[in-house]
Amino acid sequence: MLRALDLANLPDADVVALALEGREAAHRELIKRYERAVFSLVFRMVRDRELAEDLTQDTFVKVLSHLDRYRADFKFSSWLFKIANNVAIDHLRRRQLDTVSMDGSPHATSADAVESSRFDVADDSESALDEMEAKELGSAIERAIARLRPEYRSCIMLRHVEGRSYEEIATTLDLPLGTVKTYIHRARHELRRALESTRE
């Protein structure tokens, strides 16, 4: 019990070091810390619970079998999300699927973070008609995101679903910061253009 409590209080890098020594409890601790967040990201990309569970499991198999490649000068979560993102993208490249509704990141820790990671699909009116139109527009956004280039989609997903900063996205995807900003700008432009016909 003390070992479990001690692990829970250790920084990620220390838990990784213990996992590299072959300590099963450290493996379990890493999964416990990030399983939900990885599942959330993958699920929003593939829109299928069972598939997301399988891809989440695949992610952790890759992570735990390649822990020796993790460099402690980077955030473990960024490295982990990069692998999860690649697992999901590899699947999406093989099979086109619908993606996500962009209501703001479920991992946002403040109202500002939620607001900065969402797409507004309707105004604040609460009429039934407006609500129906918002849902239709939300579906249109999902379809539009599904048609984005994989690298644009990854950036948009990490920004608007996970609520990641531009810097975190750059680290996670191993891209220059300027490239991330360009991809997100272009993705938003493509989404707006795709949604113009929906609004008409």
N, C-alpha and C positions, 0 to 999 in steps of 0.2 A: 504493500500500500504506500509506504513511504517513497519507494522508487517511482511509482506512478505520479505521486504528488510532486516529487522533485522534477520529474520530466516535464510536467505541466508548466512549471515556472522557468524552465530553461529557454534561452533564445533558440531560434530555429537552427542556427549554425552549430550549436552545441548538441542538439538532438541529432542532427545529421551526422556529426562526428561519432556519436554513440551508435547510430545505425550502421555506420561503416565498420564498426567493430563487431557487427553481427548481432547486436542486441535487438531481439524481436520487439521488446516493449517500445523501443525508440521508433521502429517502423510503424507500429500501431499508433504512436503519438502523432507522427507526421500525417498519417491518413486521417486521424481524428480532427486535426487542426484544419485540414484543407479539403476534405472530401465534399462537404456541402457546397463550398464556393466553386470547386471544380465542376461538380454536377450542375450547379446553377448556370455556369458559363456554357458548358457543353449542351445542356438541355435547350437553352435559348438559341443555340445555333442549329440544332437538329430537330427540335420540336417533337421529340418522341421519347417518352420517359424510359422505356425499356432499352432503347438504343443508347440513350444518354448514360444509363447505368453501366452498360457494356463499355462505352467509350471512356467513362470515368475510371472504370477498372483497368482498362488498357493503359490509361494515362499513368496510374499509380504503379502498374507493372513496369513501365518504362522508367519512371522516376526512381523507383527503388532499386532497379537493376543497373541504373547508371548514376547512382549517387556520387561515385568517384569523379564524375565529370563536373559536379557542382563546384563553383568557385565561391568561397565564403565572402569575397569582397562585393558580391552582388546579393540583393535580397533573394532569399530562397523562394518567396512567393512569386517573384517575377520569373524566375527560372522555371518554376512549376507551371505557371500559367502559359508560358511560352510552349511548353510541351503539350499541355492540354489543348491549346489553340491549334497546334500543328496536327494533333490527332483528329480534332474536329474538322479542320480544313482538308486534311487528306481524305476523310470520309466524304465531305461535301463535294470534293472534286470528282469522286467516283459516282456520286449520286446526288442529283439536285433535289433539295428539299426546301420547304418553306422555312422562314426564320422567325424573328421575334417581334413581339409588340414592344414599342419603345416608350414605356411609362416611367422611365427613370431607373437608376440602378437599385436593385434590392439590397446592395451592400453599402449604399450611401449612409453616412453616419450623421448627416444634418440635412435640414430642409434645403439649404443652399446647394449641397452636393446632389440631392435628388433633382433639383431644378436645373442644374447645369448639365445633367446627364440624361435629360429627357427631350423628346420631340413633342411639341404641342400639336395635337391633331384637331383641336376644336377650341372655341372660345369657352367662357365660363358659363354660358347659358345652360340651364338644366332641363330644357324641354325634351320630351321623348323623341321628337324628330331630330333634334341636335345630337342626342345621345346615339341614335341609330346612325346618323351621318358620321359621327366620330368613329363608331365601330367599323363602318365601311372604309373610312379613310385609314384606320389602323390596319385593316386587312390589306389595303393597297400599299401601305408602307412595308408590310411584311413581304409582299410579292416583289416590290421594288428592291428591297435589300437582298432578296434571294438572287436577283439578277446582277448584282454588283460583282466586279472582279474580286476574287478571294482575298487579295491583300487589302482592298478598300473595305471589304466586309469585316475583316479582322479588326481593323482600326476602329470602325464605327461600333462594332460589338463591344470592344474593350472600353471605348469612351462612353457610349450611351447605355450599355447594359451593366458593365462592371463599375462604371464611374471612375475609371482610371485617369490619371493626369496624362498629359502629352508625354512627359518625361518617362513615366512608368510604361506607357505603351511602347516608346522607343526602346527601352531596356528589354521589355518582354519579347518584342518582335525582332530585336537586334537590328533596328533601323535607325538612321540618323533622325534627329528631332525634326529637322526641316522636312524630311520625307513624310513623316507621320502627319505633320500639319497639312502638307500638300494632299496626301491621300484622303484625310478627313474632309478637307475643303472640297475636293473633287467628288467625293462620295455624296456629300450633302448637296452639291450642285446637281448631280445625277438624280438624286432622290427628289429634289424639288421639281426638276424637269419631268420626271416620270409621274409626279403627282399633279402636275398642272392639268392634265386631261381629266383626272379624277375630280378636280374641283369644278370643272366646267359643266 
